[in-house]
């Protein structure tokens, strides 16, 4: 009669002994409580790996959203160039002279004083008599 750990054919029969040792070690660990500690440690490792994977996916989505955003915080917003077609200047009228951009200063002086004519005459006399 053959056990489940024995091979049914092939070369050598060394792997059957290895399976028997593994089953015996597992049975010994289950009875000692070491297996439950190993399972607990494996659960903790799987939870940590899951949390890291979720954070990595969320971070990747955040980076993609940030890169797709046209006005990122901290980046100066540049004004878009405005291109205007050149305007045509109207043709000058016949016989007219172009006016200068800045008119020359005039030699006339206009004073606006809040005095009546008698007071103004007294002021002018005062300054002309002293000089």
Secondary structure, 3 states (H helix, E strand, C coil): CCCCCCCCCCCCCHHHHHHHHHHHHHHHHHHHCHHHHHHHHHHHHHHHHHHHHHHHHHHHHHHHHHHHCCCCCCCCCCCCCCCCCCCCCCCCCCCCCCCCCCCCCCCCCCCCCCCCHHHHHHHHHHHHHHC
